Amino acid sequence: KFIKNLSDAEFSVFSQWGDDGIINWLINSLPIKNKIFVEIGTEDYKESNTRFVLKYRNWSGHLIDSNLEQIKKISEQSVKWKYDLNTHNFKINKDNINKFFKKLKLPKEIGLMSLDIDGIDYWVMKALPDNLSKIVITEYNATFGAHLEVTVPNLNNFNRTNYHYSNLCYGMSLRAIINLMKRKNFIFVGANKACNNAFFINKREVEKLDIDLPDVNNLEQYTQSHILESRSNSGDLTFLSDKQKLKEISDCEVINLSDGQEKQCLIKELFKV
């Protein structure tokens, strides 16, 4: 029942990393009335954060992805008719997400929401209602480190590869999303060992978790990612690590969110690389 660190609960059935185990532990620990999930950014759903709760807990859910071909692939799978699974081909941004969610006719608070669009995740999350979900999972970019509040600019047609060929400049820093979620009354309860997915619980529910909460003043352990997915100009893997990643994207423009401001700057101006 008690775990020292959220990552102690990890296992993977359908999730790319150990998120299935973390989600399973959180669901076992919390009273969840509306067993409904929303996952934004699903690709073909073969690897996902919600397939486990769909199949083994019989939850209902909505999958949203901007790629029509990926949505078609999901519709060809048996999960589409075996379960209450709804698929939507839609490109989410901060200006349309709430209007789109209204069409889904969701209850005031769902059980789980997962956001992973490799881009303007910060701006989308900022636009969402404060109490949309009991559990929220957001992808973050460990390359941005443990200390700074940064995100990529709010570009509606943001594409991770087009923004920088390396695929390294996307999303938001962990500190940026922690501070944003705090303003929405959510508490950071940990991340997976891969250091790319952060987990948040509504403030009023945190006391129900038998876990040591992370020290948000010391986030280094959550930004030590070993994922080596960087690409060259020609699209080949280059396997850059640590400071090599920052150097590769030093000329990328990001938004510095420190001190409550939104200031455009280059990565090399923030990280001295």
Backbone as CSV, one residue per row, in Angstrom:
resi,resn,N_x,N_y,N_z,CA_x,CA_y,CA_z,C_x,C_y,C_z
1,LYS,0.829,-1.206,0.000,0.000,0.000,0.000,0.863,1.255,0.000
2,PHE,1.870,1.285,0.899,2.739,2.458,0.946,3.897,2.298,-0.026
3,ILE,4.200,3.347,-0.750,5.390,3.353,-1.596,6.171,4.629,-1.315
4,LYS,7.469,4.533,-1.405,8.331,5.678,-1.132,8.269,6.686,-2.268
5,ASN,8.283,6.152,-3.481,8.326,6.989,-4.670,7.317,6.452,-5.668
6,LEU,6.650,7.328,-6.391,5.608,6.902,-7.321,6.130,5.895,-8.344
7,SER,7.377,6.047,-8.738,7.941,5.138,-9.738,8.098,3.712,-9.210
8,ASP,8.001,3.513,-7.882,8.080,2.158,-7.321,6.917,1.288,-7.784
9,ALA,5.847,1.912,-8.241,4.652,1.166,-8.659,4.677,0.800,-10.141
10,GLU,5.738,1.129,-10.841,5.745,0.989,-12.301,5.638,-0.453,-12.794
11,PHE,4.844,-0.621,-13.819,4.898,-1.774,-14.716,4.292,-1.352,-16.041
12,SER,4.605,-2.081,-17.075,4.111,-1.729,-18.399,3.398,-2.907,-19.048
13,VAL,2.148,-2.681,-19.431,1.396,-3.628,-20.251,1.195,-3.020,-21.634
14,PHE,0.649,-1.814,-21.651,0.448,-1.102,-22.901,1.178,0.248,-22.935
15,SER,1.518,0.775,-21.791,2.204,2.069,-21.753,3.622,1.924,-22.287
16,GLN,4.123,2.997,-22.886,5.476,2.966,-23.448,6.514,2.770,-22.353
17,TRP,6.246,3.377,-21.202,7.135,3.242,-20.048,6.358,2.548,-18.934
18,GLY,6.611,2.855,-17.684,5.971,2.145,-16.582,4.694,2.775,-16.073
19,ASP,4.062,3.586,-16.896,2.917,4.370,-16.437,1.685,3.532,-16.099
20,ASP,1.534,2.352,-16.708,0.379,1.505,-16.376,0.352,1.192,-14.885
21,GLY,1.505,0.855,-14.330,1.577,0.522,-12.908,1.273,1.712,-12.017
22,ILE,1.798,2.871,-12.392,1.546,4.080,-11.604,0.060,4.419,-11.611
23,ILE,-0.537,4.396,-12.800,-1.965,4.698,-12.917,-2.790,3.704,-12.111
24,ASN,-2.436,2.438,-12.199,-3.156,1.400,-11.472,-3.097,1.647,-9.962
25,TRP,-1.916,2.025,-9.466,-1.750,2.298,-8.029,-2.569,3.510,-7.607
26,LEU,-2.561,4.547,-8.420,-3.330,5.748,-8.093,-4.831,5.461,-8.064
27,ILE,-5.306,4.691,-9.038,-6.731,4.359,-9.080,-7.120,3.520,-7.856
28,ASN,-6.238,2.615,-7.444,-6.517,1.816,-6.250,-6.536,2.662,-4.981
29,SER,-5.851,3.793,-5.013,-5.694,4.621,-3.818,-6.736,5.715,-3.683
30,LEU,-7.442,6.008,-4.765,-8.348,7.148,-4.768,-9.794,6.726,-5.029
31,PRO,-10.755,7.405,-4.411,-12.160,7.159,-4.741,-12.506,7.880,-6.042
32,ILE,-12.813,7.121,-7.070,-13.103,7.713,-8.372,-14.518,7.342,-8.787
33,LYS,-15.364,8.345,-8.852,-16.766,8.116,-9.180,-16.962,7.910,-10.674
34,ASN,-16.398,8.818,-11.484,-16.607,8.764,-12.933,-15.421,8.079,-13.603
35,LYS,-15.606,6.817,-13.945,-14.521,6.019,-14.504,-14.416,6.271,-16.008
36,ILE,-13.990,7.490,-16.297,-13.885,7.976,-17.675,-12.518,8.599,-17.856
37,PHE,-11.902,8.349,-19.004,-10.610,8.959,-19.296,-10.677,9.745,-20.600
38,VAL,-9.760,10.688,-20.721,-9.509,11.393,-21.980,-8.007,11.341,-22.221
39,GLU,-7.614,10.874,-23.390,-6.189,10.861,-23.749,-6.009,11.689,-25.018
40,ILE,-5.185,12.715,-24.921,-4.919,13.607,-26.045,-3.516,13.339,-26.562
41,GLY,-3.441,12.879,-27.802,-2.171,12.479,-28.394,-1.983,10.985,-28.243
42,THR,-2.580,10.205,-29.148,-2.649,8.755,-28.962,-1.891,7.954,-30.016
43,GLU,-1.641,8.564,-31.176,-1.146,7.823,-32.350,-2.074,6.634,-32.594
44,ASP,-1.535,5.416,-32.775,-2.428,4.296,-33.116,-2.948,3.538,-31.897
45,TYR,-2.616,4.035,-30.693,-3.134,3.505,-29.430,-2.533,2.150,-29.047
46,LYS,-1.543,1.682,-29.797,-0.890,0.424,-29.414,-0.095,0.620,-28.131
47,GLU,0.558,1.760,-28.001,1.204,2.172,-26.760,0.464,3.404,-26.241
48,SER,-0.017,3.329,-25.002,-0.806,4.454,-24.499,-0.885,4.400,-22.984
49,ASN,-1.385,5.487,-22.409,-1.542,5.556,-20.951,-2.917,5.111,-20.475
50,THR,-3.834,4.843,-21.396,-5.205,4.523,-20.968,-5.702,3.161,-21.441
51,ARG,-4.974,2.482,-22.283,-5.446,1.188,-22.806,-5.594,0.154,-21.682
52,PHE,-4.724,0.244,-20.682,-4.795,-0.701,-19.561,-6.097,-0.530,-18.774
53,VAL,-6.468,0.727,-18.453,-7.702,0.930,-17.687,-8.933,0.651,-18.551
54,LEU,-8.804,0.801,-19.858,-9.900,0.454,-20.764,-10.160,-1.049,-20.730
55,LYS,-9.099,-1.848,-20.870,-9.245,-3.297,-21.019,-9.409,-4.030,-19.684
56,TYR,-8.659,-3.610,-18.673,-8.640,-4.387,-17.432,-9.488,-3.788,-16.314
57,ARG,-9.954,-2.557,-16.515,-10.872,-1.961,-15.540,-12.200,-1.563,-16.181
58,ASN,-12.291,-1.776,-17.496,-13.532,-1.537,-18.238,-14.013,-0.092,-18.121
59,TRP,-13.071,0.848,-18.109,-13.416,2.268,-18.116,-13.913,2.668,-19.508
60,SER,-14.582,3.795,-19.562,-14.958,4.416,-20.829,-13.967,5.536,-21.133
61,GLY,-13.890,5.893,-22.421,-12.928,6.953,-22.692,-13.030,7.582,-24.056
62,HIS,-12.254,8.666,-24.190,-12.158,9.424,-25.431,-10.695,9.557,-25.827
63,LEU,-10.400,9.252,-27.086,-9.063,9.413,-27.642,-9.097,10.532,-28.673
64,ILE,-8.127,11.441,-28.573,-8.084,12.600,-29.474,-6.712,12.658,-30.125
65,ASP,-6.695,12.687,-31.448,-5.421,12.798,-32.161,-5.643,13.587,-33.457
66,SER,-4.636,14.349,-33.839,-4.771,15.207,-35.022,-4.514,14.467,-36.325
67,ASN,-4.003,13.241,-36.243,-3.657,12.468,-37.432,-4.801,11.517,-37.786
68,LEU,-5.462,11.768,-38.893,-6.611,10.964,-39.296,-6.232,9.506,-39.530
69,GLU,-5.069,9.257,-40.104,-4.650,7.881,-40.367,-4.500,7.082,-39.080
70,GLN,-4.014,7.733,-38.036,-3.879,7.041,-36.757,-5.246,6.722,-36.158
71,ILE,-6.179,7.641,-36.301,-7.542,7.399,-35.808,-8.180,6.231,-36.558
72,LYS,-7.936,6.156,-37.855,-8.464,5.039,-38.645,-7.887,3.711,-38.164
73,LYS,-6.616,3.707,-37.806,-5.968,2.481,-37.307,-6.610,2.030,-36.001
74,ILE,-6.966,2.980,-35.143,-7.630,2.622,-33.884,-8.993,2.003,-34.166
75,SER,-9.712,2.571,-35.132,-11.060,2.083,-35.459,-11.047,0.669,-36.002
76,GLU,-9.893,0.228,-36.510,-9.764,-1.129,-37.052,-9.435,-2.158,-35.971
77,GLN,-9.155,-1.702,-34.759,-8.788,-2.603,-33.675,-10.023,-3.078,-32.914
78,SER,-9.906,-4.247,-32.285,-11.052,-4.828,-31.576,-11.479,-3.998,-30.364
79,VAL,-10.554,-3.210,-29.812,-10.942,-2.398,-28.647,-12.032,-1.394,-29.001
80,LYS,-12.144,-1.054,-30.282,-13.131,-0.054,-30.699,-14.557,-0.565,-30.547
81,TRP,-14.762,-1.898,-30.688,-16.122,-2.423,-30.532,-16.315,-3.216,-29.225
82,LYS,-15.216,-3.615,-28.600,-15.330,-4.366,-27.356,-15.608,-3.471,-26.147
83,TYR,-15.245,-2.198,-26.261,-15.344,-1.292,-25.115,-15.993,0.023,-25.527
84,ASP,-16.316,0.811,-24.527,-16.907,2.128,-24.776,-15.769,3.110,-25.048
85,LEU,-15.270,3.063,-26.265,-14.117,3.864,-26.662,-14.509,4.780,-27.819
86,ASN,-14.314,6.062,-27.622,-14.698,7.058,-28.612,-13.438,7.713,-29.189
87,THR,-13.345,7.786,-30.493,-12.165,8.358,-31.145,-12.530,9.656,-31.861
88,HIS,-11.596,10.609,-31.825,-11.851,11.932,-32.394,-10.608,12.409,-33.140
89,ASN,-10.803,12.725,-34.408,-9.728,13.324,-35.195,-9.854,14.839,-35.080
90,PHE,-8.991,15.424,-34.248,-9.109,16.855,-33.981,-7.752,17.390,-33.544
91,LYS,-7.389,18.568,-34.026,-6.128,19.196,-33.635,-6.409,20.188,-32.514
92,ILE,-5.975,19.825,-31.321,-6.240,20.612,-30.121,-5.299,21.812,-30.033
93,ASN,-5.842,22.950,-29.599,-5.008,24.085,-29.200,-5.701,24.786,-28.030
94,LYS,-5.076,25.813,-27.493,-5.614,26.450,-26.291,-6.934,27.169,-26.554
95,ASP,-7.178,27.545,-27.793,-8.382,28.306,-28.113,-9.591,27.432,-28.391
96,ASN,-9.363,26.166,-28.742,-10.512,25.335,-29.111,-10.804,24.194,-28.139
97,ILE,-9.906,23.949,-27.191,-10.041,22.732,-26.391,-11.282,22.732,-25.509
98,ASN,-11.612,23.852,-24.905,-12.776,23.864,-24.012,-14.090,23.726,-24.783
99,LYS,-14.142,24.350,-25.957,-15.330,24.210,-26.800,-15.481,22.760,-27.256
100,PHE,-14.359,22.126,-27.576,-14.399,20.732,-28.001,-14.827,19.821,-26.846
101,PHE,-14.289,20.066,-25.667,-14.650,19.249,-24.508,-16.139,19.341,-24.186
102,LYS,-16.738,20.496,-24.401,-18.169,20.653,-24.155,-18.979,19.718,-25.038
103,LYS,-18.501,19.498,-26.267,-19.191,18.595,-27.188,-19.140,17.146,-26.709
104,LEU,-18.127,16.819,-25.922,-17.992,15.456,-25.418,-18.982,15.167,-24.296
105,LYS,-19.530,16.226,-23.719,-20.517,16.098,-22.635,-19.970,15.268,-21.478
106,LEU,-18.783,15.642,-21.050,-18.133,14.962,-19.940,-18.735,15.416,-18.617
107,PRO,-18.660,14.570,-17.583,-19.049,15.038,-16.251,-18.076,16.120,-15.783
108,LYS,-18.436,16.792,-14.719,-17.618,17.907,-14.244,-16.200,17.467,-13.914
109,GLU,-16.057,16.250,-13.366,-14.728,15.712,-13.061,-14.637,14.272,-13.541
110,ILE,-13.716,14.015,-14.466,-13.478,12.647,-14.940,-12.408,11.988,-14.065
111,GLY,-12.137,10.726,-14.346,-11.155,10.018,-13.524,-9.720,10.267,-13.908
112,LEU,-9.445,10.344,-15.229,-8.061,10.409,-15.687,-7.963,11.191,-16.980
113,MET,-6.979,12.082,-17.054,-6.668,12.750,-18.300,-5.179,12.656,-18.571
114,SER,-4.826,12.326,-19.805,-3.434,12.225,-20.221,-3.214,13.139,-21.419
115,LEU,-2.184,13.975,-21.324,-1.875,14.935,-22.380,-0.457,14.712,-22.875
116,ASP,-0.317,14.436,-24.160,1.001,14.194,-24.756,0.917,14.514,-26.248
117,ILE,1.150,15.785,-26.579,1.063,16.191,-27.981,2.401,16.687,-28.525
118,ASP,3.471,16.482,-27.756,4.827,16.810,-28.227,4.958,18.250,-28.702
119,GLY,4.308,19.166,-28.001,4.373,20.533,-28.501,3.873,21.571,-27.529
120,ILE,2.672,22.082,-27.791,2.143,23.197,-27.015,1.332,22.701,-25.808
121,ASP,1.809,21.652,-25.187,1.121,21.032,-24.053,0.844,22.042,-22.935
122,TYR,1.817,22.905,-22.649,1.654,23.878,-21.569,0.444,24.779,-21.818
123,TRP,0.339,25.282,-23.023,-0.725,26.239,-23.341,-2.095,25.578,-23.340
124,VAL,-2.140,24.330,-23.776,-3.402,23.581,-23.741,-3.830,23.342,-22.300
125,MET,-2.883,22.905,-21.472,-3.215,22.643,-20.074,-3.634,23.923,-19.355
126,LYS,-2.995,25.007,-19.685,-3.332,26.286,-19.063,-4.783,26.679,-19.346
127,ALA,-5.280,26.331,-20.516,-6.633,26.713,-20.913,-7.710,25.839,-20.289
128,LEU,-7.357,24.652,-19.824,-8.350,23.712,-19.310,-8.908,24.141,-17.952
129,PRO,-10.142,23.724,-17.641,-10.722,24.017,-16.324,-9.880,23.417,-15.204
130,ASP,-9.959,24.022,-14.032,-9.103,23.605,-12.922,-9.409,22.202,-12.412
131,ASN,-10.661,21.812,-12.394,-11.045,20.541,-11.772,-11.571,19.524,-12.782
132,LEU,-10.975,19.496,-13.943,-11.465,18.614,-14.999,-11.334,17.145,-14.636
133,SER,-10.234,16.761,-13.991,-9.942,15.349,-13.768,-9.334,15.122,-12.391
134,LYS,-9.556,13.932,-11.845,-8.971,13.595,-10.544,-7.484,13.305,-10.684
135,ILE,-7.098,12.606,-11.754,-5.694,12.304,-12.044,-5.343,12.955,-13.371
136,VAL,-4.218,13.649,-13.415,-3.741,14.269,-14.658,-2.309,13.819,-14.920
137,ILE,-2.068,13.381,-16.153,-0.719,12.999,-16.584,-0.317,13.924,-17.720
138,THR,0.848,14.531,-17.604,1.336,15.388,-18.675,2.769,15.014,-19.023
139,GLU,3.045,14.991,-20.302,4.428,14.806,-20.728,5.197,16.107,-20.487
140,TYR,6.448,15.982,-20.096,7.317,17.147,-19.970,8.658,16.840,-20.628
141,ASN,9.457,17.871,-20.822,10.729,17.734,-21.529,11.873,17.863,-20.530
142,ALA,12.472,16.729,-20.160,13.549,16.721,-19.169,14.791,17.457,-19.652
143,THR,14.920,17.626,-20.967,16.073,18.343,-21.517,16.135,19.779,-20.999
144,PHE,14.990,20.343,-20.660,14.938,21.714,-20.147,15.398,21.828,-18.695
145,GLY,15.715,20.711,-18.060,16.299,20.732,-16.729,15.306,20.875,-15.594
146,ALA,15.864,21.021,-14.366,15.066,20.986,-13.148,14.699,22.357,-12.605
147,HIS,15.332,23.417,-13.092,15.217,24.703,-12.410,14.356,25.745,-13.127
148,LEU,14.402,25.775,-14.439,13.754,26.855,-15.161,12.314,26.531,-15.554
149,GLU,11.510,27.587,-15.638,10.136,27.486,-16.135,10.129,27.893,-17.600
150,VAL,10.123,26.932,-18.498,10.141,27.251,-19.923,9.182,26.353,-20.684
151,THR,8.739,26.857,-21.825,7.897,26.094,-22.741,8.189,26.574,-24.155
152,VAL,7.818,25.766,-25.134,7.907,26.238,-26.512,6.810,27.276,-26.724
153,PRO,6.944,28.125,-27.735,5.916,29.148,-27.989,4.569,28.531,-28.330
154,ASN,3.526,29.317,-28.164,2.170,28.852,-28.457,1.887,28.993,-29.951
155,LEU,2.296,27.993,-30.710,2.107,27.974,-32.160,1.078,26.900,-32.488
156,ASN,-0.041,27.288,-33.090,-1.119,26.332,-33.360,-0.697,25.182,-34.262
157,ASN,0.227,25.442,-35.170,0.681,24.392,-36.078,2.050,23.848,-35.674
158,PHE,2.315,23.868,-34.376,3.608,23.391,-33.893,3.828,21.938,-34.297
159,ASN,5.003,21.663,-34.829,5.416,20.310,-35.174,6.818,20.100,-34.616
160,ARG,6.967,19.087,-33.819,8.227,18.861,-33.101,9.432,18.763,-34.024
161,THR,9.300,18.039,-35.114,10.419,17.859,-36.033,10.679,19.115,-36.846
162,ASN,9.619,19.788,-37.261,9.793,21.011,-38.040,10.389,22.133,-37.202
163,TYR,10.060,22.157,-35.913,10.573,23.225,-35.055,12.084,23.110,-34.884
164,HIS,12.553,21.888,-34.731,13.998,21.631,-34.743,14.224,20.182,-35.136
165,TYR,15.090,19.987,-36.105,15.300,18.648,-36.678,15.673,17.591,-35.631
166,SER,16.246,18.023,-34.513,16.714,17.073,-33.498,15.572,16.402,-32.741
167,ASN,14.365,16.966,-32.821,13.206,16.491,-32.055,13.337,16.754,-30.559
168,LEU,14.291,17.587,-30.160,14.558,17.807,-28.741,13.872,19.034,-28.154
169,CYS,13.425,19.945,-29.015,12.826,21.190,-28.515,11.314,21.121,-28.667
170,TYR,10.638,20.744,-27.601,9.190,20.567,-27.613,8.680,20.675,-26.179
171,GLY,7.411,20.879,-26.015,6.788,20.793,-24.710,7.263,21.820,-23.703
172,MET,7.354,21.389,-22.447,7.593,22.306,-21.337,8.524,21.661,-20.327
173,SER,9.113,22.495,-19.487,9.942,21.973,-18.404,9.049,21.451,-17.277
174,LEU,9.609,20.604,-16.452,8.848,20.045,-15.338,8.426,21.144,-14.365
175,ARG,9.324,22.080,-14.076,8.975,23.142,-13.134,7.845,24.023,-13.677
176,ALA,7.815,24.217,-14.979,6.747,25.023,-15.576,5.387,24.382,-15.349
177,ILE,5.286,23.077,-15.569,3.983,22.430,-15.422,3.613,22.256,-13.945
178,ILE,4.602,22.056,-13.078,4.305,21.949,-11.650,3.703,23.250,-11.129
179,ASN,4.297,24.370,-11.501,3.790,25.659,-11.031,2.426,25.996,-11.624
180,LEU,2.226,25.624,-12.896,0.921,25.841,-13.506,-0.150,25.015,-12.808
181,MET,0.132,23.742,-12.564,-0.854,22.867,-11.937,-1.124,23.259,-10.485
182,LYS,-0.124,23.802,-9.827,-0.329,24.286,-8.461,-1.380,25.396,-8.441
183,ARG,-1.330,26.262,-9.446,-2.330,27.333,-9.534,-3.715,26.776,-9.836
184,LYS,-3.760,25.572,-10.359,-5.032,24.911,-10.651,-5.449,23.964,-9.522
185,ASN,-4.770,24.060,-8.372,-5.064,23.238,-7.193,-4.732,21.762,-7.389
186,PHE,-3.669,21.494,-8.159,-3.173,20.139,-8.321,-1.776,20.029,-7.728
187,ILE,-1.494,18.868,-7.150,-0.213,18.617,-6.505,0.580,17.604,-7.325
188,PHE,1.852,17.902,-7.531,2.769,16.987,-8.201,3.087,15.838,-7.252
189,VAL,2.793,14.611,-7.675,3.023,13.449,-6.807,4.145,12.551,-7.309
190,GLY,4.741,12.888,-8.454,5.879,12.122,-8.936,5.894,11.979,-10.447
191,ALA,6.863,11.220,-10.927,7.034,10.995,-12.364,7.516,9.572,-12.588
192,ASN,7.463,9.148,-13.824,7.978,7.814,-14.135,9.504,7.813,-14.187
193,LYS,10.093,6.617,-14.178,11.555,6.498,-14.193,12.158,7.049,-15.486
194,ALA,11.388,7.040,-16.561,11.883,7.564,-17.835,12.025,9.081,-17.806
195,CYS,11.449,9.711,-16.800,11.514,11.165,-16.622,10.897,11.904,-17.808
196,ASN,9.698,11.480,-18.194,9.000,12.212,-19.253,7.504,12.380,-19.003
197,ASN,6.967,11.726,-17.990,5.548,11.896,-17.657,5.398,12.280,-16.183
198,ALA,4.725,13.399,-15.939,4.469,13.878,-14.579,3.039,13.569,-14.183
199,PHE,2.842,13.261,-12.900,1.528,12.875,-12.385,1.064,13.889,-11.348
200,PHE,-0.212,14.287,-11.486,-0.791,15.285,-10.602,-2.138,14.782,-10.056
201,ILE,-2.389,15.138,-8.795,-3.628,14.761,-8.135,-4.281,16.022,-7.576
202,ASN,-5.599,16.070,-7.665,-6.319,17.191,-7.087,-5.935,17.365,-5.616
203,LYS,-5.722,18.599,-5.231,-5.213,18.926,-3.895,-6.044,18.287,-2.780
204,ARG,-7.339,18.240,-2.956,-8.211,17.720,-1.893,-8.100,16.208,-1.724
205,GLU,-7.448,15.530,-2.683,-7.348,14.071,-2.642,-5.968,13.569,-2.214
206,VAL,-4.992,14.437,-2.149,-3.605,14.008,-1.935,-3.429,13.252,-0.628
207,GLU,-4.126,13.661,0.412,-3.963,13.014,1.712,-4.375,11.545,1.691
208,LYS,-5.094,11.129,0.677,-5.511,9.722,0.566,-4.386,8.829,0.039
209,LEU,-3.318,9.434,-0.480,-2.205,8.655,-1.016,-1.195,8.345,0.082
210,ASP,-0.839,7.076,0.209,0.164,6.662,1.186,1.531,6.675,0.502
211,ILE,2.093,7.881,0.393,3.315,8.065,-0.375,4.065,9.283,0.166
212,ASP,5.376,9.254,0.022,6.170,10.440,0.319,6.095,11.376,-0.878
213,LEU,5.566,12.565,-0.684,5.441,13.508,-1.789,6.808,14.068,-2.173
214,PRO,7.014,14.359,-3.453,8.300,14.886,-3.912,8.581,16.272,-3.329
215,ASP,9.845,16.570,-3.177,10.287,17.907,-2.802,10.391,18.725,-4.089
216,VAL,9.465,19.649,-4.286,9.431,20.404,-5.543,10.572,21.407,-5.643
217,ASN,11.313,21.598,-4.559,12.499,22.453,-4.622,13.728,21.688,-5.092
218,ASN,13.567,20.393,-5.253,14.687,19.548,-5.668,14.182,18.534,-6.696
219,LEU,14.173,18.952,-7.964,13.577,18.134,-9.027,14.601,17.397,-9.887
220,GLU,15.866,17.426,-9.488,16.907,16.845,-10.336,16.649,15.376,-10.680
221,GLN,16.167,14.604,-9.717,15.964,13.169,-9.975,14.901,12.918,-11.048
222,TYR,14.039,13.920,-11.285,12.976,13.762,-12.267,13.359,14.307,-13.654
223,THR,14.585,14.795,-13.777,15.027,15.318,-15.079,16.280,14.612,-15.579
224,GLN,16.645,13.496,-14.950,17.806,12.714,-15.386,17.351,11.638,-16.374
225,SER,16.964,12.090,-17.548,16.429,11.159,-18.542,17.551,10.458,-19.313
226,HIS,17.374,9.158,-19.524,18.334,8.371,-20.302,17.844,8.106,-21.726
227,ILE,16.751,8.764,-22.104,16.205,8.580,-23.447,17.104,9.290,-24.457
228,LEU,17.583,8.562,-25.462,18.522,9.109,-26.450,17.871,9.099,-27.827
229,GLU,16.889,9.981,-28.014,16.084,9.955,-29.236,16.413,11.085,-30.203
230,SER,17.503,11.799,-29.991,17.850,12.942,-30.853,18.110,12.495,-32.285
231,ARG,17.843,13.406,-33.214,17.994,13.108,-34.644,18.940,14.096,-35.315
232,SER,19.497,13.669,-36.409,20.337,14.538,-37.228,19.465,15.248,-38.259
233,ASN,20.075,16.119,-39.055,19.349,16.814,-40.123,18.706,15.840,-41.100
234,SER,19.334,14.688,-41.267,18.815,13.694,-42.208,17.846,12.717,-41.560
235,GLY,17.585,12.898,-40.258,16.611,12.065,-39.579,17.164,10.842,-38.892
236,ASP,18.490,10.688,-38.891,19.109,9.532,-38.235,19.288,9.793,-36.743
237,LEU,19.197,8.740,-35.952,19.423,8.873,-34.516,20.869,9.284,-34.240
238,THR,21.042,10.243,-33.311,22.396,10.711,-32.956,22.751,10.391,-31.508
239,PHE,21.798,9.960,-30.706,22.030,9.466,-29.345,22.712,10.489,-28.444
240,LEU,22.320,11.749,-28.558,22.894,12.787,-27.695,22.371,12.631,-26.274
241,SER,23.191,13.038,-25.307,22.779,12.955,-23.911,23.135,14.230,-23.163
242,ASP,22.431,14.465,-22.073,22.707,15.549,-21.137,22.956,16.884,-21.824
243,LYS,24.106,17.510,-21.550,24.387,18.847,-22.062,24.517,18.882,-23.582
244,GLN,24.811,17.739,-24.195,24.872,17.677,-25.657,23.524,18.038,-26.264
245,LYS,22.441,17.637,-25.585,21.105,17.933,-26.089,20.854,19.440,-26.094
246,LEU,21.185,20.092,-24.989,20.982,21.541,-24.899,21.817,22.290,-25.928
247,LYS,23.034,21.857,-26.123,23.899,22.507,-27.106,23.315,22.394,-28.503
248,GLU,22.715,21.253,-28.803,22.144,21.011,-30.128,20.989,21.970,-30.421
249,ILE,20.223,22.330,-29.382,19.048,23.188,-29.586,19.268,24.592,-29.003
250,SER,20.520,24.996,-28.868,20.836,26.264,-28.195,20.234,27.483,-28.888
251,ASP,19.990,27.386,-30.203,19.421,28.525,-30.935,17.891,28.476,-31.029
252,CYS,17.272,27.520,-30.352,15.810,27.416,-30.371,15.188,28.493,-29.492
253,GLU,14.064,29.005,-29.954,13.329,29.994,-29.168,12.357,29.302,-28.233
254,VAL,12.362,29.731,-26.977,11.415,29.232,-25.985,10.819,30.427,-25.249
255,ILE,9.839,30.146,-24.411,9.213,31.178,-23.589,9.624,30.961,-22.141
256,ASN,10.250,31.975,-21.563,10.640,31.934,-20.165,9.457,32.402,-19.325
257,LEU,8.960,31.521,-18.444,7.770,31.805,-17.649,8.089,32.261,-16.235
258,SER,9.346,32.449,-15.927,9.752,32.818,-14.575,9.174,34.167,-14.173
259,ASP,8.912,34.301,-12.881,8.403,35.557,-12.305,7.056,35.960,-12.885
260,GLY,6.293,34.969,-13.339,4.951,35.250,-13.830,4.897,35.939,-15.171
261,GLN,6.016,35.989,-15.880,6.061,36.639,-17.178,6.152,35.606,-18.296
262,GLU,5.945,36.064,-19.513,6.091,35.216,-20.695,7.051,35.934,-21.644
263,LYS,8.319,35.606,-21.511,9.352,36.325,-22.237,10.045,35.424,-23.246
264,GLN,10.062,35.850,-24.505,10.746,35.086,-25.545,12.259,35.182,-25.367
265,CYS,12.921,34.054,-25.543,14.374,34.059,-25.456,14.911,32.803,-26.141
266,LEU,16.214,32.740,-26.299,16.867,31.571,-26.859,17.366,30.672,-25.735
267,ILE,17.418,29.389,-25.999,17.869,28.446,-24.993,19.270,28.793,-24.508
268,LYS,20.147,29.219,-25.397,21.522,29.523,-24.995,21.585,30.719,-24.056
269,GLU,20.570,31.567,-24.072,20.535,32.702,-23.147,20.140,32.258,-21.735
270,LEU,19.416,31.168,-21.637,18.972,30.680,-20.337,19.948,29.679,-19.722
271,PHE,20.510,28.839,-20.563,21.334,27.737,-20.066,22.830,27.950,-20.227
272,LYS,23.230,29.045,-20.856,24.649,29.350,-21.058,25.374,28.191,-21.761
273,VAL,24.794,27.730,-22.860,25.423,26.625,-23.622,25.937,27.158,-24.960
